[in-house]
Amino acid sequence: MTLIERLEKETGALRARDVARLLQVTHQHIYKMAAAGAMPSFRVAGAIRFDPHELANWLRRAQPACYGPAQPSELRRSA
């Protein structure tokens, strides 16, 4: 199961520690990203929470475009 699929199965808001565990980073890093607006988050009575579906969409947008295998003509050097 992919990370995005795991997030989409979640039904409630996630805490910073939950997100940190999923992304394998520290919870401090998650707090910094949320404070900088680099990661979607919201506040509930001063506590930072994360909507798992918003995080799944954020991850989708962050993934680089998938490219197929290079064509032989693309591997030639130009003279």
Distance bins in CASP14 RR format, pairs under 12 A and 6 or more apart:
PFRMAT RR
TARGET T0000
AUTHOR 0000-0000-0000
RMODE 2
METHOD distances of the structure
MODEL  1
1 7 0 0 0 0 0 1 0 0 0 0 0
1 8 0 0 0 0 1 0 0 0 0 0 0
1 9 0 0 0 0 1 0 0 0 0 0 0
1 22 0 0 0 0 0 1 0 0 0 0 0
2 8 0 0 0 0 1 0 0 0 0 0 0
2 9 0 0 0 0 0 1 0 0 0 0 0
2 22 0 0 0 0 0 1 0 0 0 0 0
2 56 0 0 0 0 1 0 0 0 0 0 0
2 59 0 0 0 0 1 0 0 0 0 0 0
2 60 0 0 0 0 0 1 0 0 0 0 0
2 63 0 0 0 0 0 1 0 0 0 0 0
3 9 0 0 0 0 0 1 0 0 0 0 0
3 10 0 0 0 0 0 1 0 0 0 0 0
3 19 0 0 0 0 0 1 0 0 0 0 0
3 21 0 0 0 0 0 1 0 0 0 0 0
3 22 1 0 0 1 0 0 0 0 0 0 0
3 23 1 0 0 1 0 0 0 0 0 0 0
3 24 0 0 0 0 1 0 0 0 0 0 0
3 52 0 0 0 0 0 1 0 0 0 0 0
3 55 0 0 0 0 1 0 0 0 0 0 0
3 56 0 0 0 0 1 0 0 0 0 0 0
3 58 0 0 0 0 0 1 0 0 0 0 0
3 59 1 0 0 1 0 0 0 0 0 0 0
3 60 0 0 0 0 0 1 0 0 0 0 0
3 62 0 0 0 0 0 1 0 0 0 0 0
3 63 0 0 0 0 0 1 0 0 0 0 0
4 10 0 0 0 0 0 1 0 0 0 0 0
4 22 0 0 0 0 0 1 0 0 0 0 0
4 23 0 0 0 0 0 1 0 0 0 0 0
4 52 0 0 0 0 1 0 0 0 0 0 0
4 53 0 0 0 0 1 0 0 0 0 0 0
4 54 0 0 0 0 0 1 0 0 0 0 0
4 55 0 0 0 0 1 0 0 0 0 0 0
4 56 1 0 1 0 0 0 0 0 0 0 0
4 57 0 0 0 0 1 0 0 0 0 0 0
4 58 0 0 0 0 1 0 0 0 0 0 0
4 59 1 0 1 0 0 0 0 0 0 0 0
4 60 1 0 0 1 0 0 0 0 0 0 0
4 61 0 0 0 0 0 1 0 0 0 0 0
4 62 0 0 0 0 0 1 0 0 0 0 0
4 63 0 0 0 0 1 0 0 0 0 0 0
5 22 0 0 0 0 0 1 0 0 0 0 0
5 52 0 0 0 0 0 1 0 0 0 0 0
5 53 0 0 0 0 0 1 0 0 0 0 0
5 56 0 0 0 0 1 0 0 0 0 0 0
5 59 0 0 0 0 0 1 0 0 0 0 0
5 60 0 0 0 0 0 1 0 0 0 0 0
6 14 0 0 0 0 0 1 0 0 0 0 0
6 18 0 0 0 0 0 1 0 0 0 0 0
6 19 0 0 0 0 0 1 0 0 0 0 0
6 21 0 0 0 0 0 1 0 0 0 0 0
6 22 1 0 0 1 0 0 0 0 0 0 0
6 23 0 0 0 0 0 1 0 0 0 0 0
6 52 0 0 0 0 1 0 0 0 0 0 0
6 53 0 0 0 0 0 1 0 0 0 0 0
6 55 0 0 0 0 0 1 0 0 0 0 0
6 56 0 0 0 0 1 0 0 0 0 0 0
6 59 0 0 0 0 0 1 0 0 0 0 0
7 13 0 0 0 0 0 1 0 0 0 0 0
7 14 0 0 0 0 1 0 0 0 0 0 0
7 18 0 0 0 0 0 1 0 0 0 0 0
7 19 0 0 0 0 1 0 0 0 0 0 0
7 22 1 0 0 1 0 0 0 0 0 0 0
7 23 0 0 0 0 0 1 0 0 0 0 0
7 40 0 0 0 0 0 1 0 0 0 0 0
7 50 0 0 0 0 1 0 0 0 0 0 0
7 51 0 0 0 0 1 0 0 0 0 0 0
7 52 1 0 1 0 0 0 0 0 0 0 0
7 53 1 0 0 1 0 0 0 0 0 0 0
7 54 0 0 0 0 1 0 0 0 0 0 0
7 55 1 0 1 0 0 0 0 0 0 0 0
7 56 1 0 1 0 0 0 0 0 0 0 0
7 57 0 0 0 0 1 0 0 0 0 0 0
7 58 0 0 0 0 1 0 0 0 0 0 0
7 59 1 0 0 1 0 0 0 0 0 0 0
7 60 0 0 0 0 0 1 0 0 0 0 0
8 51 0 0 0 0 0 1 0 0 0 0 0
8 52 1 0 0 1 0 0 0 0 0 0 0
8 53 1 0 0 1 0 0 0 0 0 0 0
8 54 0 0 0 0 0 1 0 0 0 0 0
8 55 0 0 0 0 1 0 0 0 0 0 0
8 56 1 0 1 0 0 0 0 0 0 0 0
8 57 0 0 0 0 1 0 0 0 0 0 0
8 59 0 0 0 0 0 1 0 0 0 0 0
8 60 0 0 0 0 0 1 0 0 0 0 0
9 22 0 0 0 0 0 1 0 0 0 0 0
9 52 0 0 0 0 1 0 0 0 0 0 0
9 53 0 0 0 0 0 1 0 0 0 0 0
9 56 0 0 0 0 1 0 0 0 0 0 0
10 18 0 0 0 0 1 0 0 0 0 0 0
10 19 0 0 0 0 0 1 0 0 0 0 0
10 22 0 0 0 0 1 0 0 0 0 0 0
10 49 0 0 0 0 0 1 0 0 0 0 0
10 50 0 0 0 0 1 0 0 0 0 0 0
10 51 0 0 0 0 1 0 0 0 0 0 0
10 52 1 1 0 0 0 0 0 0 0 0 0
10 53 1 0 0 1 0 0 0 0 0 0 0
10 54 0 0 0 0 0 1 0 0 0 0 0
10 55 0 0 0 0 1 0 0 0 0 0 0
10 56 0 0 0 0 1 0 0 0 0 0 0
11 51 0 0 0 0 0 1 0 0 0 0 0
11 52 1 0 0 1 0 0 0 0 0 0 0
11 53 0 0 0 0 1 0 0 0 0 0 0
12 18 0 0 0 0 1 0 0 0 0 0 0
12 44 0 0 0 0 0 1 0 0 0 0 0
12 49 0 0 0 0 1 0 0 0 0 0 0
12 50 0 0 0 0 1 0 0 0 0 0 0
12 51 0 0 0 0 1 0 0 0 0 0 0
12 52 1 0 0 1 0 0 0 0 0 0 0
12 53 0 0 0 0 1 0 0 0 0 0 0
12 54 0 0 0 0 0 1 0 0 0 0 0
12 55 0 0 0 0 0 1 0 0 0 0 0
13 19 0 0 0 0 0 1 0 0 0 0 0
13 40 0 0 0 0 0 1 0 0 0 0 0
13 41 0 0 0 0 1 0 0 0 0 0 0
13 42 1 0 0 1 0 0 0 0 0 0 0
13 43 0 0 0 0 0 1 0 0 0 0 0
13 44 1 0 0 1 0 0 0 0 0 0 0
13 47 0 0 0 0 1 0 0 0 0 0 0
13 48 0 0 0 0 1 0 0 0 0 0 0
13 49 1 0 1 0 0 0 0 0 0 0 0
13 50 1 0 0 1 0 0 0 0 0 0 0
13 51 1 0 0 1 0 0 0 0 0 0 0
13 52 1 0 0 1 0 0 0 0 0 0 0
13 53 0 0 0 0 0 1 0 0 0 0 0
13 54 0 0 0 0 0 1 0 0 0 0 0
13 55 0 0 0 0 0 1 0 0 0 0 0
14 20 0 0 0 0 1 0 0 0 0 0 0
14 21 0 0 0 0 1 0 0 0 0 0 0
14 22 1 0 0 1 0 0 0 0 0 0 0
14 23 0 0 0 0 0 1 0 0 0 0 0
14 27 0 0 0 0 0 1 0 0 0 0 0
14 30 0 0 0 0 1 0 0 0 0 0 0
14 34 0 0 0 0 0 1 0 0 0 0 0
14 39 0 0 0 0 0 1 0 0 0 0 0
14 40 0 0 0 0 0 1 0 0 0 0 0
14 41 0 0 0 0 1 0 0 0 0 0 0
14 42 0 0 0 0 0 1 0 0 0 0 0
14 44 0 0 0 0 0 1 0 0 0 0 0
14 47 0 0 0 0 0 1 0 0 0 0 0
14 48 0 0 0 0 1 0 0 0 0 0 0
14 49 1 0 0 1 0 0 0 0 0 0 0
14 50 1 0 1 0 0 0 0 0 0 0 0
14 51 1 0 0 1 0 0 0 0 0 0 0
14 52 1 0 1 0 0 0 0 0 0 0 0
14 53 0 0 0 0 0 1 0 0 0 0 0
14 54 0 0 0 0 0 1 0 0 0 0 0
14 55 1 0 0 1 0 0 0 0 0 0 0
14 56 0 0 0 0 0 1 0 0 0 0 0
15 21 0 0 0 0 1 0 0 0 0 0 0
15 22 0 0 0 0 0 1 0 0 0 0 0
15 27 0 0 0 0 1 0 0 0 0 0 0
15 30 0 0 0 0 1 0 0 0 0 0 0
15 31 0 0 0 0 0 1 0 0 0 0 0
15 34 0 0 0 0 0 1 0 0 0 0 0
15 41 0 0 0 0 0 1 0 0 0 0 0
15 44 0 0 0 0 0 1 0 0 0 0 0
15 47 1 0 0 1 0 0 0 0 0 0 0
15 48 1 0 0 1 0 0 0 0 0 0 0
15 49 1 0 0 1 0 0 0 0 0 0 0
15 50 1 0 0 1 0 0 0 0 0 0 0
15 52 0 0 0 0 0 1 0 0 0 0 0
16 22 0 0 0 0 0 1 0 0 0 0 0
16 23 0 0 0 0 0 1 0 0 0 0 0
16 25 0 0 0 0 0 1 0 0 0 0 0
16 26 0 0 0 0 1 0 0 0 0 0 0
16 27 1 0 1 0 0 0 0 0 0 0 0
16 28 0 0 0 0 1 0 0 0 0 0 0
16 29 0 0 0 0 1 0 0 0 0 0 0
16 30 1 0 1 0 0 0 0 0 0 0 0
16 31 1 0 1 0 0 0 0 0 0 0 0
16 32 0 0 0 0 0 1 0 0 0 0 0
16 33 0 0 0 0 1 0 0 0 0 0 0
16 34 1 0 0 1 0 0 0 0 0 0 0
16 35 0 0 0 0 0 1 0 0 0 0 0
16 39 0 0 0 0 1 0 0 0 0 0 0
16 41 0 0 0 0 1 0 0 0 0 0 0
16 43 0 0 0 0 0 1 0 0 0 0 0
16 47 0 0 0 0 1 0 0 0 0 0 0
16 48 1 0 1 0 0 0 0 0 0 0 0
16 49 0 0 0 0 1 0 0 0 0 0 0
16 50 1 0 0 1 0 0 0 0 0 0 0
16 55 0 0 0 0 0 1 0 0 0 0 0
17 23 0 0 0 0 0 1 0 0 0 0 0
17 25 0 0 0 0 0 1 0 0 0 0 0
17 26 0 0 0 0 1 0 0 0 0 0 0
17 27 1 0 1 0 0 0 0 0 0 0 0
17 28 0 0 0 0 0 1 0 0 0 0 0
17 29 0 0 0 0 0 1 0 0 0 0 0
17 30 0 0 0 0 1 0 0 0 0 0 0
17 31 0 0 0 0 0 1 0 0 0 0 0
17 47 0 0 0 0 0 1 0 0 0 0 0
17 48 0 0 0 0 0 1 0 0 0 0 0
17 49 0 0 0 0 0 1 0 0 0 0 0
17 50 0 0 0 0 0 1 0 0 0 0 0
18 27 0 0 0 0 1 0 0 0 0 0 0
18 30 0 0 0 0 1 0 0 0 0 0 0
18 48 0 0 0 0 0 1 0 0 0 0 0
18 49 0 0 0 0 1 0 0 0 0 0 0
18 50 1 0 0 1 0 0 0 0 0 0 0
18 51 0 0 0 0 0 1 0 0 0 0 0
18 52 0 0 0 0 1 0 0 0 0 0 0
18 55 0 0 0 0 0 1 0 0 0 0 0
19 25 0 0 0 0 1 0 0 0 0 0 0
19 26 0 0 0 0 0 1 0 0 0 0 0
19 27 1 0 0 1 0 0 0 0 0 0 0
19 28 0 0 0 0 0 1 0 0 0 0 0
19 29 0 0 0 0 1 0 0 0 0 0 0
19 30 1 0 1 0 0 0 0 0 0 0 0
19 31 0 0 0 0 1 0 0 0 0 0 0
19 33 0 0 0 0 1 0 0 0 0 0 0
19 34 0 0 0 0 1 0 0 0 0 0 0
19 39 1 0 0 1 0 0 0 0 0 0 0
19 40 0 0 0 0 0 1 0 0 0 0 0
19 41 0 0 0 0 1 0 0 0 0 0 0
19 48 0 0 0 0 1 0 0 0 0 0 0
19 49 0 0 0 0 1 0 0 0 0 0 0
19 50 1 0 1 0 0 0 0 0 0 0 0
19 51 0 0 0 0 0 1 0 0 0 0 0
19 52 0 0 0 0 1 0 0 0 0 0 0
19 54 0 0 0 0 0 1 0 0 0 0 0
19 55 1 0 0 1 0 0 0 0 0 0 0
19 56 0 0 0 0 0 1 0 0 0 0 0
19 58 0 0 0 0 0 1 0 0 0 0 0
19 59 0 0 0 0 0 1 0 0 0 0 0
20 26 1 0 1 0 0 0 0 0 0 0 0
20 27 1 0 1 0 0 0 0 0 0 0 0
20 28 0 0 0 0 1 0 0 0 0 0 0
20 29 1 0 0 1 0 0 0 0 0 0 0
20 30 1 0 1 0 0 0 0 0 0 0 0
20 31 0 0 0 0 1 0 0 0 0 0 0
20 32 0 0 0 0 0 1 0 0 0 0 0
20 33 0 0 0 0 0 1 0 0 0 0 0
20 34 0 0 0 0 0 1 0 0 0 0 0
20 39 0 0 0 0 0 1 0 0 0 0 0
20 48 0 0 0 0 0 1 0 0 0 0 0
20 50 0 0 0 0 0 1 0 0 0 0 0
20 55 0 0 0 0 0 1 0 0 0 0 0
21 27 0 0 0 0 1 0 0 0 0 0 0
21 29 0 0 0 0 0 1 0 0 0 0 0
21 30 0 0 0 0 1 0 0 0 0 0 0
21 50 0 0 0 0 0 1 0 0 0 0 0
22 30 0 0 0 0 1 0 0 0 0 0 0
22 39 0 0 0 0 0 1 0 0 0 0 0
22 50 0 0 0 0 1 0 0 0 0 0 0
22 52 0 0 0 0 1 0 0 0 0 0 0
22 55 0 0 0 0 1 0 0 0 0 0 0
22 56 0 0 0 0 0 1 0 0 0 0 0
22 59 0 0 0 0 1 0 0 0 0 0 0
23 29 0 0 0 0 1 0 0 0 0 0 0
23 30 1 0 0 1 0 0 0 0 0 0 0
23 33 0 0 0 0 1 0 0 0 0 0 0
23 39 0 0 0 0 1 0 0 0 0 0 0
23 50 0 0 0 0 0 1 0 0 0 0 0
23 55 0 0 0 0 1 0 0 0 0 0 0
23 58 0 0 0 0 0 1 0 0 0 0 0
23 59 0 0 0 0 1 0 0 0 0 0 0
23 62 0 0 0 0 0 1 0 0 0 0 0
24 30 0 0 0 0 0 1 0 0 0 0 0
25 31 0 0 0 0 0 1 0 0 0 0 0
25 32 0 0 0 0 1 0 0 0 0 0 0
25 33 0 0 0 0 1 0 0 0 0 0 0
25 39 0 0 0 0 0 1 0 0 0 0 0
26 32 0 0 0 0 1 0 0 0 0 0 0
26 33 0 0 0 0 0 1 0 0 0 0 0
27 33 0 0 0 0 0 1 0 0 0 0 0
27 34 0 0 0 0 0 1 0 0 0 0 0
27 48 0 0 0 0 0 1 0 0 0 0 0
27 50 0 0 0 0 0 1 0 0 0 0 0
28 34 0 0 0 0 0 1 0 0 0 0 0
28 35 0 0 0 0 0 1 0 0 0 0 0
28 48 0 0 0 0 0 1 0 0 0 0 0
29 35 0 0 0 0 0 1 0 0 0 0 0
29 36 0 0 0 0 0 1 0 0 0 0 0
29 38 0 0 0 0 0 1 0 0 0 0 0
29 39 0 0 0 0 1 0 0 0 0 0 0
30 36 0 0 0 0 0 1 0 0 0 0 0
30 37 0 0 0 0 0 1 0 0 0 0 0
30 38 0 0 0 0 0 1 0 0 0 0 0
30 39 1 0 0 1 0 0 0 0 0 0 0
30 40 0 0 0 0 0 1 0 0 0 0 0
30 41 0 0 0 0 1 0 0 0 0 0 0
30 48 0 0 0 0 1 0 0 0 0 0 0
30 49 0 0 0 0 0 1 0 0 0 0 0
30 50 0 0 0 0 1 0 0 0 0 0 0
30 55 0 0 0 0 0 1 0 0 0 0 0
31 37 0 0 0 0 0 1 0 0 0 0 0
31 38 0 0 0 0 0 1 0 0 0 0 0
31 39 0 0 0 0 1 0 0 0 0 0 0
31 41 0 0 0 0 1 0 0 0 0 0 0
31 43 0 0 0 0 0 1 0 0 0 0 0
31 47 0 0 0 0 0 1 0 0 0 0 0
31 48 1 0 0 1 0 0 0 0 0 0 0
31 49 0 0 0 0 0 1 0 0 0 0 0
31 50 0 0 0 0 0 1 0 0 0 0 0
32 38 0 0 0 0 1 0 0 0 0 0 0
32 39 0 0 0 0 1 0 0 0 0 0 0
32 41 0 0 0 0 0 1 0 0 0 0 0
32 48 0 0 0 0 0 1 0 0 0 0 0
33 39 1 0 1 0 0 0 0 0 0 0 0
33 40 0 0 0 0 1 0 0 0 0 0 0
33 41 0 0 0 0 1 0 0 0 0 0 0
33 48 0 0 0 0 0 1 0 0 0 0 0
33 50 0 0 0 0 0 1 0 0 0 0 0
33 55 0 0 0 0 0 1 0 0 0 0 0
33 58 0 0 0 0 0 1 0 0 0 0 0
33 62 0 0 0 0 0 1 0 0 0 0 0
34 40 0 0 0 0 1 0 0 0 0 0 0
34 41 1 1 0 0 0 0 0 0 0 0 0
34 42 0 0 0 0 1 0 0 0 0 0 0
34 43 0 0 0 0 1 0 0 0 0 0 0
34 46 0 0 0 0 0 1 0 0 0 0 0
34 47 0 0 0 0 0 1 0 0 0 0 0
34 48 1 0 1 0 0 0 0 0 0 0 0
34 49 0 0 0 0 1 0 0 0 0 0 0
34 50 1 0 0 1 0 0 0 0 0 0 0
34 51 0 0 0 0 0 1 0 0 0 0 0
34 54 0 0 0 0 0 1 0 0 0 0 0
34 55 0 0 0 0 0 1 0 0 0 0 0
34 58 0 0 0 0 0 1 0 0 0 0 0
35 41 0 0 0 0 1 0 0 0 0 0 0
35 43 0 0 0 0 0 1 0 0 0 0 0
35 48 0 0 0 0 1 0 0 0 0 0 0
37 48 0 0 0 0 0 1 0 0 0 0 0
37 50 0 0 0 0 0 1 0 0 0 0 0
37 58 0 0 0 0 0 1 0 0 0 0 0
38 58 0 0 0 0 1 0 0 0 0 0 0
38 61 0 0 0 0 0 1 0 0 0 0 0
38 62 0 0 0 0 1 0 0 0 0 0 0
39 48 0 0 0 0 1 0 0 0 0 0 0
39 49 0 0 0 0 0 1 0 0 0 0 0
39 50 1 0 0 1 0 0 0 0 0 0 0
39 51 0 0 0 0 0 1 0 0 0 0 0
39 54 0 0 0 0 1 0 0 0 0 0 0
39 55 1 0 0 1 0 0 0 0 0 0 0
39 57 0 0 0 0 0 1 0 0 0 0 0
39 58 1 0 0 1 0 0 0 0 0 0 0
39 59 0 0 0 0 1 0 0 0 0 0 0
39 61 0 0 0 0 0 1 0 0 0 0 0
39 62 0 0 0 0 1 0 0 0 0 0 0
40 48 0 0 0 0 0 1 0 0 0 0 0
40 49 0 0 0 0 0 1 0 0 0 0 0
40 50 1 0 0 1 0 0 0 0 0 0 0
40 51 1 0 0 1 0 0 0 0 0 0 0
40 52 0 0 0 0 0 1 0 0 0 0 0
40 53 0 0 0 0 1 0 0 0 0 0 0
40 54 1 0 1 0 0 0 0 0 0 0 0
40 55 1 0 0 1 0 0 0 0 0 0 0
40 56 0 0 0 0 0 1 0 0 0 0 0
40 57 1 0 0 1 0 0 0 0 0 0 0
40 58 1 0 1 0 0 0 0 0 0 0 0
40 59 0 0 0 0 0 1 0 0 0 0 0
40 61 0 0 0 0 0 1 0 0 0 0 0
40 62 0 0 0 0 0 1 0 0 0 0 0
41 47 0 0 0 0 0 1 0 0 0 0 0
41 48 1 0 1 0 0 0 0 0 0 0 0
41 49 1 0 0 1 0 0 0 0 0 0 0
41 50 1 0 1 0 0 0 0 0 0 0 0
41 51 0 0 0 0 1 0 0 0 0 0 0
41 52 0 0 0 0 0 1 0 0 0 0 0
41 54 0 0 0 0 1 0 0 0 0 0 0
41 55 0 0 0 0 1 0 0 0 0 0 0
41 58 0 0 0 0 1 0 0 0 0 0 0
42 48 1 0 0 1 0 0 0 0 0 0 0
42 49 1 0 1 0 0 0 0 0 0 0 0
42 50 1 0 0 1 0 0 0 0 0 0 0
42 51 1 0 0 1 0 0 0 0 0 0 0
42 54 0 0 0 0 1 0 0 0 0 0 0
42 55 0 0 0 0 0 1 0 0 0 0 0
43 49 1 0 0 1 0 0 0 0 0 0 0
43 50 0 0 0 0 0 1 0 0 0 0 0
44 50 0 0 0 0 0 1 0 0 0 0 0
44 51 0 0 0 0 0 1 0 0 0 0 0
49 55 0 0 0 0 0 1 0 0 0 0 0
50 56 0 0 0 0 0 1 0 0 0 0 0
50 57 0 0 0 0 0 1 0 0 0 0 0
50 58 0 0 0 0 1 0 0 0 0 0 0
50 59 0 0 0 0 0 1 0 0 0 0 0
51 57 0 0 0 0 1 0 0 0 0 0 0
51 58 0 0 0 0 1 0 0 0 0 0 0
52 58 0 0 0 0 0 1 0 0 0 0 0
52 59 0 0 0 0 0 1 0 0 0 0 0
53 59 0 0 0 0 0 1 0 0 0 0 0
53 60 0 0 0 0 0 1 0 0 0 0 0
54 60 0 0 0 0 0 1 0 0 0 0 0
54 61 0 0 0 0 0 1 0 0 0 0 0
55 61 0 0 0 0 0 1 0 0 0 0 0
55 62 0 0 0 0 0 1 0 0 0 0 0
56 62 0 0 0 0 0 1 0 0 0 0 0
56 63 0 0 0 0 0 1 0 0 0 0 0
57 63 0 0 0 0 0 1 0 0 0 0 0
60 66 0 0 0 0 0 1 0 0 0 0 0
67 74 0 0 0 0 0 1 0 0 0 0 0
68 74 0 0 0 0 0 1 0 0 0 0 0
69 75 0 0 0 0 0 1 0 0 0 0 0
70 76 0 0 0 0 0 1 0 0 0 0 0
END
